[in-house]
Amino acid sequence: MNARQKLPTLYLASQSPRRREILADLGIPFKLRTSPYHETTRDVVGLVPNEQAARLAGLKAVHAAAGLDEGIVIGADTIVVLDEHVLGKPRDRDDARRMLEMLSGRTHRVITGISLVDPKNDRTVTHAESTNVVFKQLREREITDYIDTPEPYDKAGAYAVQGLASLFVERIEGCYYNVVGFPVVAFGNLLKYIGIDIMDYVNRAETAS
């Protein structure tokens, strides 16, 4: 698609400030779109972690796309997996401590499912991106001081790689932005698959500015 042509509006169906920041930092224009979908364990029963993330991202996007007849709706869902055990957002301080103690000195996977819904052409494409994250051995004080901050409590696995928890990470194997919650290369590849060049959005934004 040439940048001179009308580009479909991008709708981000996510409440995550990290995803909003990543798109904004790339200069990609988008609108927020609320998804009425609420996650339930019934929707992912029997699915392996990659399939779980992809399924939840798809459900968020499909529900957010209801009532639209144009544009591209973006859904995303990030999970943390240790030994095939999915770590969600911590319930409380003790749960956050438990998760960090589990991750200490270990390699875990961060999986983000990303889904694009194109209501005009009635099509959906979905991908699950996986990144390995290696934590150093955490000292008790490091865990205690960290869970005293507000940072762990709305994050899968009880940590934010772009925040104070960057002090815990020895190595990342794969996409850093995937660990933050929005794999930009995978997003660009999905757009390309449905016939849109991500650079058209970037170039259009630069021209407008």
Backbone bond lengths (Angstrom), bond angles and torsions (degrees), N, CA, C in turn:
res aa  C-N    CA-C-N  psi(-1)  N-CA   C-N-CA  omega(-1)  CA-C   N-CA-C  phi
1 M - - - 1.470 - - 1.524 109.33 -
2 N 1.312 116.93 130.28 1.452 122.06 178.99 1.513 110.47 -80.34
3 A 1.326 117.04 144.35 1.471 121.14 -176.76 1.515 111.93 -61.81
4 R 1.380 117.37 -21.16 1.458 119.32 179.78 1.533 111.68 -74.30
5 Q 1.318 116.36 -21.87 1.448 120.32 178.64 1.526 109.81 -76.76
6 K 1.320 114.45 160.38 1.462 119.12 178.84 1.525 109.42 -69.89
7 L 1.305 115.39 125.05 1.459 120.73 179.04 1.527 109.40 -91.30
8 P 1.330 117.24 140.23 1.464 118.56 175.79 1.522 111.09 -64.45
9 T 1.318 116.95 141.94 1.465 121.77 177.55 1.521 110.02 -65.00
10 L 1.319 116.97 135.72 1.458 121.44 174.80 1.518 109.10 -92.44
11 Y 1.328 116.41 128.30 1.462 122.65 177.19 1.525 108.42 -114.73
12 L 1.318 116.86 121.22 1.457 121.15 178.35 1.520 109.35 -94.50
13 A 1.333 115.75 113.45 1.465 121.25 -179.28 1.524 109.08 -94.62
14 S 1.322 116.06 66.75 1.463 121.25 -177.66 1.513 109.69 -153.00
15 Q 1.322 115.70 142.93 1.459 121.52 175.75 1.528 111.54 -93.67
16 S 1.332 116.56 0.74 1.459 120.56 -174.99 1.524 111.56 -72.19
17 P 1.336 117.74 120.79 1.471 119.18 176.18 1.526 112.09 -65.81
18 R 1.343 117.68 -27.66 1.456 119.85 178.98 1.524 111.04 -65.13
19 R 1.315 117.12 -42.18 1.476 119.45 179.65 1.520 111.13 -66.96
20 R 1.309 116.07 -39.48 1.467 119.29 177.36 1.524 110.78 -62.14
21 E 1.325 116.35 -42.52 1.462 121.02 -178.62 1.527 111.54 -65.07
22 I 1.335 116.91 -40.39 1.465 119.74 -178.96 1.523 110.78 -63.51
23 L 1.327 117.29 -46.80 1.458 119.97 178.76 1.529 111.25 -63.61
24 A 1.328 115.85 -42.46 1.463 119.70 -179.61 1.526 110.88 -64.82
25 D 1.323 117.76 -40.16 1.461 121.19 179.81 1.526 111.76 -65.40
26 L 1.330 116.45 -29.52 1.460 120.62 177.50 1.531 111.70 -79.27
27 G 1.318 116.11 -8.68 1.458 119.74 -178.69 1.509 113.56 77.47
28 I 1.341 116.65 23.86 1.458 121.10 -178.75 1.523 108.91 -95.94
29 P 1.333 118.14 117.49 1.465 120.19 -179.17 1.528 111.62 -72.13
30 F 1.327 116.47 140.81 1.460 120.88 179.31 1.522 109.13 -156.14
31 K 1.322 114.63 163.25 1.455 121.82 173.69 1.525 108.07 -118.06
32 L 1.326 116.08 148.41 1.460 120.19 176.44 1.513 109.68 -81.82
33 R 1.311 115.75 141.34 1.471 121.67 179.92 1.521 107.64 -137.28
34 T 1.308 117.37 119.86 1.464 121.27 -178.89 1.523 110.81 -74.84
35 S 1.314 115.52 133.42 1.467 120.43 174.41 1.520 108.94 -100.03
36 P 1.326 117.78 127.86 1.462 119.68 178.82 1.525 113.25 -77.39
37 Y 1.321 116.54 -3.64 1.459 119.74 -176.73 1.524 111.55 -71.43
38 H 1.333 116.05 136.85 1.459 122.48 175.01 1.530 108.51 -120.01
39 E 1.317 115.48 129.05 1.461 120.38 -175.86 1.524 111.75 -61.77
40 T 1.332 115.66 138.67 1.461 121.88 172.73 1.524 108.14 -136.57
41 T 1.316 115.66 148.63 1.467 119.44 179.98 1.533 111.16 -66.07
42 R 1.317 117.19 -23.74 1.474 119.90 179.81 1.521 111.83 -61.34
43 D 1.331 116.16 -29.96 1.465 119.55 -176.01 1.519 113.41 -75.95
44 V 1.332 118.35 -12.40 1.467 120.06 -177.36 1.525 112.41 -125.41
45 V 1.321 117.35 12.94 1.463 120.46 179.87 1.531 109.66 -60.34
46 G 1.325 115.47 130.14 1.454 120.49 176.61 1.514 115.18 83.10
47 L 1.339 117.36 0.79 1.462 120.46 -178.72 1.522 110.77 -97.62
48 V 1.326 116.02 142.45 1.465 120.08 173.49 1.525 108.14 -73.33
49 P 1.366 118.05 163.00 1.463 119.85 -173.89 1.531 115.64 -52.35
50 N 1.346 118.82 -44.16 1.468 120.36 178.83 1.524 111.07 -58.59
51 E 1.314 115.48 -42.07 1.467 120.51 -179.86 1.526 110.62 -68.78
52 Q 1.336 116.78 -35.86 1.464 120.21 178.03 1.524 111.45 -60.49
53 A 1.335 116.20 -49.91 1.461 120.37 -178.37 1.525 111.16 -62.66
54 A 1.324 116.41 -42.31 1.461 120.44 179.70 1.529 111.11 -65.52
55 R 1.317 115.79 -41.70 1.468 120.76 -179.16 1.534 110.91 -63.18
56 L 1.329 116.85 -46.20 1.463 120.32 -178.27 1.530 111.42 -67.13
57 A 1.328 116.68 -39.21 1.470 119.74 176.76 1.516 110.38 -61.70
58 G 1.343 116.14 -42.29 1.459 120.31 179.57 1.509 112.98 -64.33
59 L 1.323 116.30 -41.57 1.464 119.88 179.89 1.523 111.36 -65.07
60 K 1.333 116.54 -40.14 1.464 120.02 177.65 1.523 110.66 -61.45
61 A 1.333 116.31 -44.75 1.464 120.23 -177.44 1.524 111.80 -69.08
62 V 1.321 116.84 -43.99 1.470 120.68 -178.08 1.526 110.99 -62.51
63 H 1.314 117.12 -43.96 1.463 119.90 179.79 1.534 111.12 -67.59
64 A 1.325 116.88 -36.91 1.468 119.85 178.96 1.527 111.52 -69.41
65 A 1.330 116.66 -26.11 1.466 120.74 -177.61 1.524 113.01 -79.23
66 A 1.324 117.56 -11.30 1.470 120.51 -178.83 1.526 109.93 -57.77
67 G 1.309 116.33 129.83 1.462 121.59 179.04 1.506 114.36 92.01
68 L 1.326 117.81 -9.37 1.460 121.10 177.77 1.525 110.29 -93.07
69 D 1.315 116.22 145.44 1.465 119.72 174.00 1.520 111.39 -121.71
70 E 1.326 116.63 10.22 1.468 121.79 177.11 1.510 109.42 -153.68
71 G 1.341 114.60 171.84 1.456 120.22 175.92 1.522 113.15 89.14
72 I 1.325 114.92 178.20 1.459 123.19 176.28 1.523 107.79 -124.77
73 V 1.318 117.07 122.15 1.464 122.16 -179.82 1.524 109.01 -98.45
74 I 1.326 115.46 129.46 1.466 122.02 -177.03 1.522 109.16 -106.45
75 G 1.318 116.46 123.14 1.462 121.86 173.33 1.522 109.76 -116.54
76 A 1.316 117.11 146.14 1.468 120.26 -179.91 1.524 110.00 -147.07
77 D 1.315 115.21 149.80 1.467 120.37 176.65 1.517 108.59 -149.69
78 T 1.326 116.54 129.64 1.465 121.81 -177.23 1.521 110.66 -115.35
79 I 1.339 115.51 133.14 1.461 120.58 176.11 1.525 109.22 -129.76
80 V 1.320 115.29 155.88 1.461 122.35 176.18 1.526 107.54 -112.91
81 V 1.324 115.66 132.20 1.471 120.33 -173.90 1.523 110.10 -126.39
82 L 1.310 116.14 126.28 1.463 122.73 175.44 1.521 107.86 -125.91
83 D 1.334 116.12 117.25 1.473 120.57 -178.49 1.524 111.41 52.77
84 E 1.325 116.44 43.33 1.473 124.28 179.37 1.533 113.32 67.82
85 H 1.325 116.71 6.39 1.462 120.78 176.30 1.520 108.19 -97.28
86 V 1.336 116.04 123.50 1.458 120.97 -177.23 1.530 110.13 -83.38
87 L 1.336 115.38 126.16 1.459 121.20 176.69 1.521 108.55 -101.93
88 G 1.315 116.69 117.88 1.455 120.84 178.77 1.515 111.20 -90.66
89 K 1.316 116.54 -155.74 1.462 120.89 176.31 1.528 108.78 -78.55
90 P 1.315 118.33 138.83 1.475 119.97 -177.19 1.524 111.86 -66.53
91 R 1.323 114.68 142.77 1.466 120.13 179.30 1.528 111.43 -73.88
92 D 1.328 115.25 -35.25 1.458 120.21 -175.61 1.528 108.68 -161.14
93 R 1.330 115.23 -172.03 1.462 121.09 -177.60 1.536 112.22 -60.55
94 D 1.320 117.10 -44.21 1.465 120.29 -179.47 1.523 111.30 -63.78
95 D 1.319 116.06 -38.22 1.468 120.16 179.31 1.523 110.88 -67.69
96 A 1.338 116.56 -38.73 1.463 120.41 177.00 1.531 110.25 -63.26
97 R 1.329 116.60 -42.81 1.469 120.19 177.58 1.530 110.45 -60.87
98 R 1.315 116.36 -45.09 1.472 120.59 -179.83 1.528 111.21 -57.59
99 M 1.330 116.48 -45.35 1.469 119.88 -178.91 1.520 111.63 -64.45
100 L 1.322 117.24 -44.60 1.460 120.31 -178.47 1.527 111.37 -66.46
101 E 1.320 117.05 -35.63 1.462 120.14 175.85 1.528 110.76 -65.56
102 M 1.339 116.81 -35.90 1.462 120.66 176.44 1.529 111.73 -66.47
103 L 1.326 116.61 -38.94 1.465 121.10 -176.57 1.525 112.62 -79.09
104 S 1.329 117.35 -20.83 1.463 122.40 -175.76 1.530 112.11 -55.96
105 G 1.337 115.83 124.33 1.456 120.58 176.77 1.511 114.98 72.25
106 R 1.315 117.54 12.35 1.461 121.97 -173.94 1.532 111.58 -122.00
107 T 1.314 114.85 163.73 1.462 122.02 172.06 1.524 108.15 -102.32
108 H 1.319 116.37 129.49 1.458 120.51 177.19 1.524 109.03 -128.91
109 R 1.312 115.67 169.88 1.460 121.04 178.57 1.524 110.35 -109.90
110 V 1.315 115.32 139.93 1.458 121.02 168.81 1.524 106.72 -111.09
111 I 1.315 115.69 124.11 1.466 121.23 -177.39 1.526 108.63 -119.30
112 T 1.311 116.00 125.71 1.462 120.62 173.89 1.520 109.23 -116.46
113 G 1.315 115.22 121.17 1.453 120.30 171.35 1.516 108.18 -86.74
114 I 1.315 116.37 136.13 1.459 120.75 177.85 1.525 108.20 -132.20
115 S 1.325 115.33 133.64 1.460 121.09 -174.58 1.521 110.00 -134.02
116 L 1.326 116.05 137.78 1.458 122.43 175.79 1.521 109.02 -116.78
117 V 1.326 115.65 127.87 1.461 121.19 176.95 1.525 108.42 -112.93
118 D 1.325 114.92 126.61 1.462 122.33 179.04 1.530 107.77 -111.73
119 P 1.349 118.08 91.93 1.465 120.18 -174.47 1.530 113.44 -65.54
120 K 1.313 117.35 -30.24 1.467 120.13 -178.95 1.523 111.68 -62.77
121 N 1.328 116.19 -41.29 1.465 121.35 -178.52 1.529 112.98 -104.13
122 D 1.353 115.98 6.96 1.457 122.42 176.37 1.532 112.22 52.70
123 R 1.319 116.00 56.32 1.455 119.23 179.00 1.528 110.11 -141.88
124 T 1.328 114.25 152.06 1.458 122.29 179.86 1.525 108.82 -135.15
125 V 1.321 117.16 133.99 1.465 121.64 174.50 1.523 108.04 -126.10
126 T 1.323 115.48 141.17 1.465 120.48 -174.11 1.522 110.18 -140.74
127 H 1.318 115.34 146.83 1.466 121.03 178.84 1.520 108.42 -145.96
128 A 1.328 116.52 148.14 1.463 121.74 173.65 1.522 108.88 -117.19
129 E 1.320 116.31 119.95 1.467 122.40 -179.78 1.528 109.22 -101.10
130 S 1.343 116.19 134.72 1.463 120.88 -177.16 1.531 110.48 -121.24
131 T 1.336 115.92 134.85 1.465 122.45 179.66 1.524 108.99 -131.69
132 N 1.316 116.64 134.88 1.465 121.13 175.33 1.530 110.24 -87.89
133 V 1.323 115.83 134.12 1.463 121.86 178.74 1.526 108.37 -124.25
134 V 1.312 115.80 127.36 1.469 121.54 -179.59 1.521 108.87 -105.52
135 F 1.331 116.43 119.36 1.466 122.01 176.13 1.523 110.05 -92.56
136 K 1.311 116.01 143.59 1.459 119.96 169.98 1.536 108.55 -73.07
137 Q 1.320 115.78 171.05 1.458 120.00 173.89 1.531 108.26 -72.24
138 L 1.323 116.21 119.06 1.460 120.27 -174.75 1.531 111.19 -88.02
139 R 1.319 115.59 136.37 1.455 120.78 173.83 1.533 109.52 -79.99
140 E 1.328 115.41 153.50 1.465 119.92 -179.07 1.526 111.08 -57.25
141 R 1.341 116.66 -39.55 1.460 118.95 179.94 1.531 111.10 -63.83
142 E 1.327 117.07 -39.26 1.464 119.91 179.95 1.527 111.22 -60.94
143 I 1.321 115.79 -42.92 1.462 119.83 178.84 1.526 110.22 -65.95
144 T 1.320 116.71 -47.16 1.469 120.62 -178.08 1.523 111.45 -61.24
145 D 1.332 116.10 -46.72 1.462 119.49 179.91 1.530 111.12 -63.25
146 Y 1.328 116.49 -36.88 1.465 120.29 -178.02 1.530 111.47 -69.33
147 I 1.313 116.99 -43.53 1.470 118.31 -178.66 1.524 111.95 -75.86
148 D 1.339 117.01 -6.66 1.464 120.77 170.93 1.533 111.54 -78.34
149 T 1.324 116.73 -13.48 1.468 121.09 177.39 1.534 108.48 -93.01
150 P 1.340 118.26 164.03 1.465 120.03 177.58 1.522 113.15 -77.95
151 E 1.317 118.10 -6.67 1.469 121.22 -169.48 1.533 116.04 -60.46
152 P 1.343 120.48 -40.27 1.465 118.98 -172.08 1.533 115.43 -74.48
153 Y 1.317 118.21 -15.74 1.463 118.89 -158.88 1.529 116.56 -85.13
154 D 1.323 118.42 -9.55 1.461 118.09 173.51 1.523 110.20 -122.04
155 K 1.348 115.72 28.84 1.459 121.42 -176.49 1.532 110.12 -123.45
156 A 1.320 116.09 136.13 1.460 120.39 172.31 1.520 109.14 -61.15
157 G 1.326 116.65 132.79 1.454 120.79 -178.56 1.503 114.37 79.49
158 A 1.332 117.59 0.13 1.468 124.08 175.13 1.532 113.57 66.98
159 Y 1.340 116.67 33.79 1.458 117.60 174.44 1.521 110.49 -155.79
160 A 1.338 115.23 156.74 1.465 122.72 176.23 1.520 108.33 -121.45
161 V 1.328 116.80 113.15 1.463 120.71 -175.17 1.520 112.04 -64.33
162 Q 1.345 116.48 -27.08 1.457 119.79 -178.90 1.529 112.52 -85.22
163 G 1.329 117.05 -0.37 1.455 121.69 -178.43 1.516 111.72 -112.25
164 L 1.337 115.21 -142.32 1.464 120.35 -178.33 1.524 112.73 -62.66
165 A 1.327 115.78 -26.93 1.469 119.11 -178.45 1.522 112.39 -69.15
166 S 1.331 117.79 -7.25 1.468 119.34 172.88 1.530 110.41 -59.69
167 L 1.332 116.58 -23.04 1.470 121.25 177.58 1.523 111.90 -70.33
168 F 1.330 117.31 -15.72 1.469 121.17 -176.37 1.527 112.43 -93.54
169 V 1.323 117.34 -15.55 1.461 121.36 -168.04 1.525 111.19 -92.65
170 E 1.336 115.94 116.88 1.458 120.57 176.48 1.525 111.96 -80.74
171 R 1.338 115.85 -37.24 1.465 118.63 -173.64 1.526 109.67 -160.12
172 I 1.332 114.61 145.29 1.460 121.21 173.31 1.518 108.26 -122.28
173 E 1.312 116.38 128.55 1.463 121.68 179.05 1.528 108.08 -113.20
174 G 1.335 115.54 98.82 1.456 120.04 -177.12 1.515 110.73 127.36
175 C 1.323 115.65 -156.41 1.460 122.35 -173.43 1.534 111.52 -79.27
176 Y 1.339 116.49 119.09 1.461 121.06 177.09 1.525 110.98 -61.55
177 Y 1.336 116.60 -43.84 1.464 119.90 -177.08 1.525 111.67 -64.46
178 N 1.318 116.60 -24.27 1.460 119.96 174.89 1.523 110.49 -64.26
179 V 1.329 116.60 -37.88 1.466 120.99 179.67 1.523 110.18 -68.90
180 V 1.332 116.53 -34.98 1.465 120.49 175.86 1.523 110.56 -67.19
181 G 1.343 116.36 -32.06 1.459 119.21 176.28 1.513 116.25 131.05
182 F 1.370 117.07 2.67 1.463 118.37 179.27 1.531 109.59 -150.08
183 P 1.342 117.61 98.14 1.465 121.00 -177.48 1.528 111.12 -73.55
184 V 1.313 116.58 103.77 1.470 120.28 -170.52 1.527 112.45 -68.68
185 V 1.340 117.70 -36.89 1.466 119.14 179.11 1.538 110.25 -66.11
186 A 1.318 116.81 -43.39 1.466 120.21 177.76 1.523 111.07 -62.44
187 F 1.328 116.39 -38.32 1.462 121.02 177.27 1.529 110.52 -61.41
188 G 1.340 116.08 -46.59 1.456 120.12 178.52 1.518 112.10 -62.21
189 N 1.334 116.55 -37.74 1.464 120.22 178.69 1.526 112.20 -66.78
190 L 1.332 117.11 -38.14 1.464 119.92 177.31 1.524 110.97 -66.03
191 L 1.338 116.41 -41.48 1.463 119.15 176.24 1.528 110.50 -59.99
192 K 1.321 115.62 -43.64 1.473 120.00 179.88 1.527 110.59 -60.97
193 Y 1.321 116.38 -38.43 1.468 120.86 -178.88 1.524 111.72 -61.02
194 I 1.341 116.53 -33.87 1.460 118.78 179.22 1.533 112.13 -96.25
195 G 1.341 115.37 12.26 1.450 119.66 170.75 1.513 116.50 93.37
196 I 1.332 117.52 20.52 1.466 121.33 -179.08 1.521 109.07 -121.93
197 D 1.332 116.41 132.91 1.465 121.45 176.38 1.525 108.62 -92.96
198 I 1.322 116.70 122.43 1.470 120.64 -177.48 1.525 111.48 -58.85
199 M 1.334 116.92 -29.04 1.459 119.85 -179.32 1.524 112.33 -67.43
200 D 1.330 117.87 -21.47 1.462 119.79 175.85 1.525 110.44 -62.62
201 Y 1.333 117.17 -37.91 1.463 120.73 177.72 1.531 110.92 -68.66
202 V 1.330 115.89 -42.89 1.457 120.28 -179.83 1.525 110.18 -63.97
203 N 1.342 116.79 -46.49 1.463 120.84 -179.26 1.518 111.49 -64.63
204 R 1.347 116.67 -38.54 1.456 120.10 178.61 1.532 110.73 -63.96
205 A 1.325 116.16 -41.14 1.464 120.18 179.41 1.528 111.18 -65.43
206 E 1.332 116.72 -39.84 1.461 120.19 179.48 1.519 110.73 -66.59
207 T 1.344 117.04 -38.41 1.457 120.65 179.17 1.517 111.51 -65.80
208 A 1.353 115.04 -39.72 1.463 120.36 -179.03 1.518 111.44 -66.50
209 S 1.345 116.68 -32.31 1.459 120.04 -178.89 1.535 111.53 -78.18
